[in-house]
Amino acid sequence: MEVKKVGNDNFKEEVLNAKTKVLIDFNADWCGPCRMLKPTIDKIASERDDVKIVSVNIDDEEDLAREYGVMSIPCLVLIENGKELRRNVGLIPEEDVIKFIEG
């Protein structure tokens, strides 16, 4: 799967109503650590089909960032059945992203 950009208009459908776990990558274009994490997120998305990975640009989607209490980025939030399982703030290596997804 590829990373899908989501916003207020499709968040419920793509994230809250998803039939699988969803990893939300809250980020911004100006954020250096976010840009460093992006290739890792893209790689994991292309290799796994057990988790949907979506991207939320906090500058474009301030309401979603506020709703999820995103204070620092990059912020990864794992959702299952519409509920938050866990979150991670800051840049982490690929193996830690995988552990984060798998729990």
DOBA-299770 format. One record per atom (N, C-alpha, C): residue in three letters; atom name; x, y, z. Coordinates in steps of 0.02 Angstrom, whole numbers, always signed. Layout:
REM residues N
[atom "Ala", "CA", [X, Y, Z]]
...
END
This chain:
REM residues 103
[atom "Met", "N", [+42, -59, +0]]
[atom "Met", "CA", [+0, +0, +0]]
[atom "Met", "C", [+44, +62, +0]]
[atom "Glu", "N", [+16, +116, -22]]
[atom "Glu", "CA", [+53, +178, -19]]
[atom "Glu", "C", [+23, +222, +36]]
[atom "Val", "N", [+63, +271, +57]]
[atom "Val", "CA", [+39, +317, +109]]
[atom "Val", "C", [-13, +363, +77]]
[atom "Lys", "N", [-71, +367, +110]]
[atom "Lys", "CA", [-126, +408, +85]]
[atom "Lys", "C", [-131, +472, +126]]
[atom "Lys", "N", [-136, +529, +92]]
[atom "Lys", "CA", [-147, +592, +128]]
[atom "Lys", "C", [-220, +596, +148]]
[atom "Val", "N", [-231, +612, +211]]
[atom "Val", "CA", [-300, +619, +234]]
[atom "Val", "C", [-309, +687, +268]]
[atom "Gly", "N", [-372, +707, +270]]
[atom "Gly", "CA", [-391, +769, +303]]
[atom "Gly", "C", [-460, +763, +332]]
[atom "Asn", "N", [-488, +818, +353]]
[atom "Asn", "CA", [-555, +818, +383]]
[atom "Asn", "C", [-607, +786, +338]]
[atom "Asp", "N", [-599, +796, +272]]
[atom "Asp", "CA", [-650, +772, +225]]
[atom "Asp", "C", [-653, +696, +219]]
[atom "Asn", "N", [-597, +661, +230]]
[atom "Asn", "CA", [-597, +588, +222]]
[atom "Asn", "C", [-569, +550, +283]]
[atom "Phe", "N", [-558, +584, +338]]
[atom "Phe", "CA", [-527, +554, +397]]
[atom "Phe", "C", [-571, +497, +425]]
[atom "Lys", "N", [-635, +511, +433]]
[atom "Lys", "CA", [-680, +460, +462]]
[atom "Lys", "C", [-680, +397, +420]]
[atom "Glu", "N", [-687, +405, +355]]
[atom "Glu", "CA", [-689, +347, +310]]
[atom "Glu", "C", [-623, +310, +309]]
[atom "Glu", "N", [-567, +346, +303]]
[atom "Glu", "CA", [-502, +314, +294]]
[atom "Glu", "C", [-471, +288, +359]]
[atom "Val", "N", [-487, +320, +415]]
[atom "Val", "CA", [-454, +303, +478]]
[atom "Val", "C", [-503, +271, +527]]
[atom "Leu", "N", [-554, +307, +546]]
[atom "Leu", "CA", [-598, +283, +599]]
[atom "Leu", "C", [-640, +222, +578]]
[atom "Asn", "N", [-657, +218, +514]]
[atom "Asn", "CA", [-697, +161, +489]]
[atom "Asn", "C", [-655, +107, +456]]
[atom "Ala", "N", [-590, +112, +460]]
[atom "Ala", "CA", [-546, +63, +428]]
[atom "Ala", "C", [-554, -6, +459]]
[atom "Lys", "N", [-545, -57, +419]]
[atom "Lys", "CA", [-553, -126, +441]]
[atom "Lys", "C", [-488, -154, +470]]
[atom "Thr", "N", [-435, -115, +468]]
[atom "Thr", "CA", [-370, -137, +491]]
[atom "Thr", "C", [-340, -83, +536]]
[atom "Lys", "N", [-282, -97, +565]]
[atom "Lys", "CA", [-247, -45, +602]]
[atom "Lys", "C", [-228, +11, +554]]
[atom "Val", "N", [-225, +73, +581]]
[atom "Val", "CA", [-206, +130, +541]]
[atom "Val", "C", [-151, +168, +579]]
[atom "Leu", "N", [-96, +180, +545]]
[atom "Leu", "CA", [-42, +220, +572]]
[atom "Leu", "C", [-48, +290, +542]]
[atom "Ile", "N", [-59, +339, +586]]
[atom "Ile", "CA", [-64, +409, +563]]
[atom "Ile", "C", [+3, +442, +574]]
[atom "Asp", "N", [+29, +472, +522]]
[atom "Asp", "CA", [+91, +510, +526]]
[atom "Asp", "C", [+72, +584, +523]]
[atom "Phe", "N", [+71, +617, +582]]
[atom "Phe", "CA", [+59, +689, +585]]
[atom "Phe", "C", [+126, +723, +571]]
[atom "Asn", "N", [+127, +768, +521]]
[atom "Asn", "CA", [+189, +797, +499]]
[atom "Asn", "C", [+177, +867, +470]]
[atom "Ala", "N", [+232, +898, +447]]
[atom "Ala", "CA", [+228, +962, +412]]
[atom "Ala", "C", [+286, +966, +363]]
[atom "Asp", "N", [+275, +1002, +308]]
[atom "Asp", "CA", [+326, +1008, +256]]
[atom "Asp", "C", [+391, +1040, +282]]
[atom "Trp", "N", [+386, +1086, +329]]
[atom "Trp", "CA", [+444, +1123, +354]]
[atom "Trp", "C", [+483, +1085, +407]]
[atom "Cys", "N", [+458, +1028, +429]]
[atom "Cys", "CA", [+487, +990, +485]]
[atom "Cys", "C", [+543, +943, +461]]
[atom "Gly", "N", [+604, +957, +481]]
[atom "Gly", "CA", [+661, +916, +462]]
[atom "Gly", "C", [+654, +843, +483]]
[atom "Pro", "N", [+640, +829, +547]]
[atom "Pro", "CA", [+632, +759, +567]]
[atom "Pro", "C", [+575, +724, +530]]
[atom "Cys", "N", [+522, +762, +513]]
[atom "Cys", "CA", [+467, +732, +474]]
[atom "Cys", "C", [+491, +711, +405]]
[atom "Arg", "N", [+531, +753, +374]]
[atom "Arg", "CA", [+558, +737, +308]]
[atom "Arg", "C", [+606, +677, +312]]
[atom "Met", "N", [+641, +671, +369]]
[atom "Met", "CA", [+687, +614, +378]]
[atom "Met", "C", [+647, +549, +390]]
[atom "Leu", "N", [+589, +554, +421]]
[atom "Leu", "CA", [+548, +495, +435]]
[atom "Leu", "C", [+510, +471, +374]]
[atom "Lys", "N", [+495, +516, +328]]
[atom "Lys", "CA", [+452, +501, +270]]
[atom "Lys", "C", [+475, +440, +230]]
[atom "Pro", "N", [+540, +435, +212]]
[atom "Pro", "CA", [+561, +375, +173]]
[atom "Pro", "C", [+549, +309, +211]]
[atom "Thr", "N", [+557, +311, +277]]
[atom "Thr", "CA", [+544, +252, +318]]
[atom "Thr", "C", [+470, +234, +316]]
[atom "Ile", "N", [+428, +284, +324]]
[atom "Ile", "CA", [+355, +273, +322]]
[atom "Ile", "C", [+334, +246, +253]]
[atom "Asp", "N", [+361, +276, +200]]
[atom "Asp", "CA", [+346, +254, +132]]
[atom "Asp", "C", [+367, +181, +121]]
[atom "Lys", "N", [+426, +164, +146]]
[atom "Lys", "CA", [+452, +96, +138]]
[atom "Lys", "C", [+408, +46, +175]]
[atom "Ile", "N", [+391, +60, +236]]
[atom "Ile", "CA", [+349, +15, +275]]
[atom "Ile", "C", [+281, +7, +242]]
[atom "Ala", "N", [+253, +63, +217]]
[atom "Ala", "CA", [+188, +60, +184]]
[atom "Ala", "C", [+190, +15, +122]]
[atom "Ser", "N", [+246, +16, +86]]
[atom "Ser", "CA", [+251, -24, +25]]
[atom "Ser", "C", [+262, -98, +41]]
[atom "Glu", "N", [+287, -113, +100]]
[atom "Glu", "CA", [+303, -182, +118]]
[atom "Glu", "C", [+249, -219, +158]]
[atom "Arg", "N", [+203, -182, +187]]
[atom "Arg", "CA", [+155, -213, +232]]
[atom "Arg", "C", [+84, -202, +208]]
[atom "Asp", "N", [+43, -254, +217]]
[atom "Asp", "CA", [-28, -245, +201]]
[atom "Asp", "C", [-72, -257, +262]]
[atom "Asp", "N", [-41, -264, +321]]
[atom "Asp", "CA", [-79, -274, +382]]
[atom "Asp", "C", [-94, -209, +418]]
[atom "Val", "N", [-70, -153, +391]]
[atom "Val", "CA", [-82, -88, +421]]
[atom "Val", "C", [-89, -36, +365]]
[atom "Lys", "N", [-137, +7, +373]]
[atom "Lys", "CA", [-146, +63, +326]]
[atom "Lys", "C", [-106, +122, +355]]
[atom "Ile", "N", [-68, +155, +313]]
[atom "Ile", "CA", [-29, +212, +336]]
[atom "Ile", "C", [-53, +275, +301]]
[atom "Val", "N", [-70, +324, +342]]
[atom "Val", "CA", [-95, +388, +316]]
[atom "Val", "C", [-53, +445, +341]]
[atom "Ser", "N", [-55, +500, +305]]
[atom "Ser", "CA", [-17, +559, +321]]
[atom "Ser", "C", [-64, +618, +332]]
[atom "Val", "N", [-53, +655, +386]]
[atom "Val", "CA", [-92, +715, +401]]
[atom "Val", "C", [-44, +773, +408]]
[atom "Asn", "N", [-49, +822, +363]]
[atom "Asn", "CA", [-9, +882, +367]]
[atom "Asn", "C", [-43, +929, +417]]
[atom "Ile", "N", [-8, +943, +472]]
[atom "Ile", "CA", [-40, +982, +526]]
[atom "Ile", "C", [-53, +1054, +506]]
[atom "Asp", "N", [-17, +1080, +457]]
[atom "Asp", "CA", [-30, +1148, +435]]
[atom "Asp", "C", [-95, +1152, +394]]
[atom "Asp", "N", [-109, +1099, +357]]
[atom "Asp", "CA", [-170, +1097, +317]]
[atom "Asp", "C", [-230, +1073, +358]]
[atom "Glu", "N", [-217, +1034, +409]]
[atom "Glu", "CA", [-271, +1002, +448]]
[atom "Glu", "C", [-263, +1018, +523]]
[atom "Glu", "N", [-266, +1082, +539]]
[atom "Glu", "CA", [-256, +1103, +609]]
[atom "Glu", "C", [-308, +1074, +656]]
[atom "Asp", "N", [-370, +1066, +632]]
[atom "Asp", "CA", [-423, +1038, +674]]
[atom "Asp", "C", [-408, +966, +695]]
[atom "Leu", "N", [-383, +926, +649]]
[atom "Leu", "CA", [-365, +857, +665]]
[atom "Leu", "C", [-307, +855, +714]]
[atom "Ala", "N", [-257, +896, +702]]
[atom "Ala", "CA", [-200, +899, +747]]
[atom "Ala", "C", [-222, +918, +818]]
[atom "Arg", "N", [-266, +966, +823]]
[atom "Arg", "CA", [-292, +988, +887]]
[atom "Arg", "C", [-334, +933, +920]]
[atom "Glu", "N", [-377, +901, +880]]
[atom "Glu", "CA", [-419, +847, +906]]
[atom "Glu", "C", [-378, +790, +935]]
[atom "Tyr", "N", [-322, +776, +904]]
[atom "Tyr", "CA", [-279, +721, +927]]
[atom "Tyr", "C", [-223, +745, +974]]
[atom "Gly", "N", [-225, +808, +993]]
[atom "Gly", "CA", [-177, +833, +1042]]
[atom "Gly", "C", [-105, +832, +1019]]
[atom "Val", "N", [-95, +842, +954]]
[atom "Val", "CA", [-27, +841, +926]]
[atom "Val", "C", [+7, +906, +944]]
[atom "Met", "N", [+58, +902, +986]]
[atom "Met", "CA", [+95, +961, +1008]]
[atom "Met", "C", [+165, +965, +976]]
[atom "Ser", "N", [+192, +908, +958]]
[atom "Ser", "CA", [+258, +904, +927]]
[atom "Ser", "C", [+255, +854, +870]]
[atom "Ile", "N", [+296, +865, +820]]
[atom "Ile", "CA", [+298, +820, +762]]
[atom "Ile", "C", [+370, +800, +747]]
[atom "Pro", "N", [+381, +744, +714]]
[atom "Pro", "CA", [+330, +697, +690]]
[atom "Pro", "C", [+296, +662, +749]]
[atom "Cys", "N", [+233, +647, +738]]
[atom "Cys", "CA", [+192, +612, +788]]
[atom "Cys", "C", [+157, +554, +753]]
[atom "Leu", "N", [+172, +494, +775]]
[atom "Leu", "CA", [+140, +434, +748]]
[atom "Leu", "C", [+86, +412, +797]]
[atom "Val", "N", [+26, +401, +771]]
[atom "Val", "CA", [-30, +378, +812]]
[atom "Val", "C", [-57, +314, +780]]
[atom "Leu", "N", [-62, +262, +819]]
[atom "Leu", "CA", [-89, +198, +794]]
[atom "Leu", "C", [-161, +191, +817]]
[atom "Ile", "N", [-206, +181, +769]]
[atom "Ile", "CA", [-278, +176, +781]]
[atom "Ile", "C", [-302, +107, +760]]
[atom "Glu", "N", [-346, +79, +800]]
[atom "Glu", "CA", [-379, +16, +781]]
[atom "Glu", "C", [-452, +21, +804]]
[atom "Asn", "N", [-498, +5, +759]]
[atom "Asn", "CA", [-569, +9, +774]]
[atom "Asn", "C", [-589, +79, +799]]
[atom "Gly", "N", [-558, +130, +771]]
[atom "Gly", "CA", [-574, +199, +788]]
[atom "Gly", "C", [-544, +224, +853]]
[atom "Lys", "N", [-505, +182, +887]]
[atom "Lys", "CA", [-477, +200, +952]]
[atom "Lys", "C", [-400, +203, +948]]
[atom "Glu", "N", [-373, +252, +984]]
[atom "Glu", "CA", [-300, +258, +986]]
[atom "Glu", "C", [-271, +203, +1030]]
[atom "Leu", "N", [-221, +167, +1001]]
[atom "Leu", "CA", [-186, +115, +1039]]
[atom "Leu", "C", [-124, +143, +1073]]
[atom "Arg", "N", [-86, +183, +1035]]
[atom "Arg", "CA", [-25, +212, +1062]]
[atom "Arg", "C", [-1, +267, +1015]]
[atom "Arg", "N", [+48, +306, +1041]]
[atom "Arg", "CA", [+77, +359, +1001]]
[atom "Arg", "C", [+151, +366, +1016]]
[atom "Asn", "N", [+186, +394, +968]]
[atom "Asn", "CA", [+257, +407, +975]]
[atom "Asn", "C", [+271, +477, +946]]
[atom "Val", "N", [+308, +516, +983]]
[atom "Val", "CA", [+327, +582, +960]]
[atom "Val", "C", [+402, +583, +948]]
[atom "Gly", "N", [+422, +608, +890]]
[atom "Gly", "CA", [+492, +614, +873]]
[atom "Gly", "C", [+515, +563, +821]]
[atom "Leu", "N", [+574, +575, +796]]
[atom "Leu", "CA", [+604, +533, +744]]
[atom "Leu", "C", [+628, +467, +775]]
[atom "Ile", "N", [+607, +411, +745]]
[atom "Ile", "CA", [+631, +346, +767]]
[atom "Ile", "C", [+653, +305, +706]]
[atom "Pro", "N", [+699, +257, +717]]
[atom "Pro", "CA", [+722, +216, +661]]
[atom "Pro", "C", [+669, +166, +638]]
[atom "Glu", "N", [+679, +139, +579]]
[atom "Glu", "CA", [+630, +93, +548]]
[atom "Glu", "C", [+611, +36, +594]]
[atom "Glu", "N", [+660, +4, +627]]
[atom "Glu", "CA", [+643, -53, +669]]
[atom "Glu", "C", [+598, -33, +727]]
[atom "Asp", "N", [+604, +28, +751]]
[atom "Asp", "CA", [+561, +51, +805]]
[atom "Asp", "C", [+491, +68, +780]]
[atom "Val", "N", [+485, +92, +718]]
[atom "Val", "CA", [+419, +103, +689]]
[atom "Val", "C", [+383, +36, +682]]
[atom "Ile", "N", [+419, -15, +660]]
[atom "Ile", "CA", [+390, -82, +652]]
[atom "Ile", "C", [+367, -109, +720]]
[atom "Lys", "N", [+410, -102, +772]]
[atom "Lys", "CA", [+390, -123, +839]]
[atom "Lys", "C", [+329, -85, +864]]
[atom "Phe", "N", [+327, -21, +848]]
[atom "Phe", "CA", [+271, +22, +867]]
[atom "Phe", "C", [+206, -4, +836]]
[atom "Ile", "N", [+209, -23, +773]]
[atom "Ile", "CA", [+150, -49, +738]]
[atom "Ile", "C", [+129, -117, +766]]
[atom "Glu", "N", [+178, -159, +778]]
[atom "Glu", "CA", [+163, -227, +800]]
[atom "Glu", "C", [+145, -232, +874]]
[atom "Gly", "N", [+166, -182, +912]]
[atom "Gly", "CA", [+149, -179, +983]]
[atom "Gly", "C", [+190, -225, +1025]]
END
